[in-house]
Amino acid sequence: MINFDEKGLIPAIVQDFYSREVLMLAYMNQESIDITKAEGYTCFYSRSRNKLWRKGEESGHKQQVIRMSLDCDNDTILIEVIQTGVACHTGRPSCFFNLELEHKAGFSVYELYDLLSDRKNNPKDGSYTTYLFEKGKEKILKKIGEESTEVIIGAMKNDNKETIYEIADLAYHLIVLMIQMNISIADIKDELASRHVIDKKIKQETPPSQ
């Protein structure tokens, strides 16, 4: 059913199963497809090196395959995965990030993380973020406690606008704490993914009630 090109290859689009973000584009031949299906993790064919390569075999950033689909012309594969770490060799979560249009398209939590990291590595006068890093973890934790309380107050008042505002403040300070403690977004994502897998396994193993 698969329409390989004249070199026996087919493009494969890799998509994050949870966020639906497109992570990368690679190529596969029949052997790499068979390996992917047998092992449950992505394996591709490198056109530059003329050989098979398993994603994450060196970096550890593997892709657990959830679903593989062919498009209507049978000449492109969509692979939905649970990504461990990041997909791009540059350290970015996705290989698609270079166009300036990215900055016009909307907010990215990864860009915010990078910006706040830069405030720690390159202190800027007058920056509140720089101030937090200079004061250290105790100050950051104090702010997280204050913002958590503000979220509770807003929610108890059933004020969506206020609650959204306070959640944004809390999320900002949590990211500052993550950077202070050298915790990446991928670390949090992996933890949530592992909980989903465990929960799914428990549900599968739990016998139906009589």
C-alpha positions in Angstrom: 0.0 0.0 0.0 2.9 2.4 0.6 4.0 4.4 -2.4 7.8 4.7 -1.9 9.8 7.0 -4.2 12.3 5.8 -6.7 14.9 5.4 -3.9 12.6 3.3 -1.8 11.9 6.1 0.7 8.8 7.8 2.0 8.7 11.1 4.1 7.6 10.7 7.7 6.1 13.6 9.7 6.5 13.2 13.4 3.9 14.8 15.7 3.7 15.1 19.5 0.8 12.9 20.6 -0.1 15.2 23.5 0.5 18.8 22.2 -0.1 17.9 18.5 3.0 20.0 17.7 4.9 18.9 14.5 8.4 17.8 15.8 10.3 16.8 12.7 10.4 15.5 9.2 12.5 12.4 8.3 12.5 9.6 5.8 11.8 5.9 6.1 12.3 2.8 4.0 10.6 -0.6 4.4 13.2 -1.8 6.8 13.0 1.2 9.1 9.2 1.0 9.1 9.5 -2.7 10.1 11.9 -1.9 12.9 9.7 1.0 14.1 6.7 -1.3 14.3 8.6 -4.1 16.0 10.4 -2.0 18.6 7.7 0.7 19.2 10.2 3.5 18.8 11.0 5.5 15.7 13.7 4.4 13.3 14.5 6.3 10.1 16.7 6.2 7.1 19.4 8.9 6.8 19.8 10.1 3.2 23.1 11.8 4.0 24.7 8.8 5.7 22.9 6.2 3.7 22.0 4.1 6.7 19.3 3.4 9.3 19.3 5.4 12.5 17.2 5.0 15.6 16.0 8.3 17.0 17.7 9.0 20.3 20.2 6.2 20.0 23.0 8.6 21.0 21.1 11.5 22.8 18.5 9.3 24.6 15.7 11.5 23.2 13.6 8.6 22.0 10.2 8.7 20.4 7.7 6.1 21.6 5.2 5.5 18.8 1.5 5.7 19.6 0.1 5.6 16.1 1.3 5.5 12.4 -1.0 6.6 9.6 -0.7 6.9 5.8 -2.1 9.9 3.9 -4.7 9.6 1.2 -2.1 9.1 -1.5 -0.1 6.6 0.5 3.1 8.6 0.0 3.5 10.3 3.4 3.5 8.7 6.9 2.3 10.5 10.0 3.8 9.2 13.2 2.3 10.3 16.6 4.8 9.9 19.4 5.5 10.5 23.0 8.8 12.4 22.9 11.4 11.9 25.5 13.5 15.1 25.8 13.6 17.1 22.6 13.2 16.3 18.9 15.8 18.7 17.5 19.6 18.3 17.7 19.8 22.0 18.5 18.0 21.4 21.8 14.7 22.8 20.7 11.6 20.8 21.2 10.8 20.9 17.5 12.9 21.1 14.4 10.6 23.9 13.0 11.6 27.2 14.5 13.8 29.4 12.3 11.2 31.5 10.4 10.6 35.0 11.8 6.9 34.3 11.4 7.2 32.1 14.5 7.4 35.3 16.6 4.4 36.8 15.0 2.3 33.6 15.3 1.8 33.7 19.0 3.1 32.9 22.4 5.5 30.0 23.0 6.3 28.7 26.5 9.6 27.6 25.2 10.5 31.1 24.1 9.5 32.4 27.5 11.7 29.8 29.1 14.6 30.8 26.8 14.1 34.5 27.6 14.0 33.9 31.4 17.1 31.7 31.1 18.9 34.5 29.4 18.0 36.9 32.2 19.8 34.5 34.6 22.8 34.0 32.4 23.0 37.6 31.2 21.6 39.8 34.0 19.9 43.0 32.9 19.5 46.1 35.0 15.9 46.9 35.9 14.7 43.4 35.0 12.4 41.8 37.6 13.4 38.4 36.5 17.1 39.2 37.0 16.1 40.6 40.5 14.5 37.2 41.4 17.5 35.2 40.3 19.8 37.5 42.3 17.7 37.1 45.4 17.8 33.4 45.0 15.5 30.4 45.6 14.0 31.6 48.9 12.6 34.7 47.3 11.3 32.8 44.3 9.6 30.3 46.6 8.0 33.1 48.6 6.6 34.6 45.4 5.2 31.2 44.3 3.4 31.0 47.7 2.0 34.5 47.3 0.8 33.8 43.7 -0.7 30.5 44.7 -2.8 32.2 47.3 -3.9 34.8 44.8 -5.0 32.0 42.4 -7.1 30.5 45.2 -8.7 33.9 46.1 -9.6 34.5 42.4 -11.1 31.0 42.0 -13.1 31.3 45.2 -14.6 34.5 43.9 -15.6 32.7 40.7 -13.7 35.5 38.9 -12.4 33.9 35.7 -10.5 37.0 34.6 -8.7 37.5 37.9 -8.0 33.7 38.1 -6.4 33.7 34.7 -4.3 36.7 35.5 -3.1 35.1 38.7 -2.4 31.7 37.1 -0.3 33.4 34.5 1.7 35.1 37.4 2.1 31.7 39.1 3.2 30.0 35.9 5.8 32.7 35.3 7.3 32.3 38.8 7.2 28.5 38.5 9.3 28.7 35.3 11.7 31.0 37.1 12.0 28.3 39.8 12.6 25.6 37.2 15.4 27.6 35.6 16.9 28.2 39.1 16.9 24.5 39.8 18.0 23.5 36.3 14.7 21.8 35.5 13.6 21.8 31.8 10.2 21.9 30.2 11.0 18.5 28.8 11.5 17.1 32.4 8.0 18.2 33.3 6.6 16.9 30.1 8.3 13.5 30.6 6.9 13.2 34.1 3.4 13.9 33.0 3.8 11.5 30.1 4.9 8.7 32.4 1.9 9.3 34.7 -0.4 9.0 31.6 1.2 5.7 30.6 1.0 4.3 34.1 -2.6 5.4 34.5 -3.5 3.8 31.1 -1.8 0.5 32.1 -3.7 0.4 35.4 -7.0 0.9 33.6 -6.1 -1.9 31.2 -5.2 -4.3 34.0 -8.1 -3.5 36.3 -10.8 -6.1 35.9 -14.4 -4.9 35.2 -16.6 -4.6 38.3 -19.0 -7.5 38.8 
